[in-house]
Amino acid sequence: MAGAVLEVMRRQHVFDASLFGSLLPAEAWDRVPEERLKELLAAAPSFRPPPLK
């Protein structure tokens, strides 16, 4: 149970960071490490259309 609560808290933190990140200029995004960027993008809602095949 505690593990599930910690996971929810971690996801909330990542989601909050992704929302804040939408306010950052592009230069700031360029300095985010690749792994952290993937984590933030995965947590953020995406309104992009699916890629064409």
Stockholm file with secondary structure:
# STOCKHOLM 1.0

chainA/1-53         MAGAVLEVMRRQHVFDASLFGSLLPAEAWDRVPEERLKELLAAAPSFRPPPLK
#=GR chainA/1-53 SS CHHHHHHHHHHHHHHHHHHHHTTSCHHHHHTSCHHHHHHHHHHSCCCCCCCCC
#=GC SS_cons        CHHHHHHHHHHHHHHHHHHHHTTSCHHHHHTSCHHHHHHHHHHSCCCCCCCCC
//
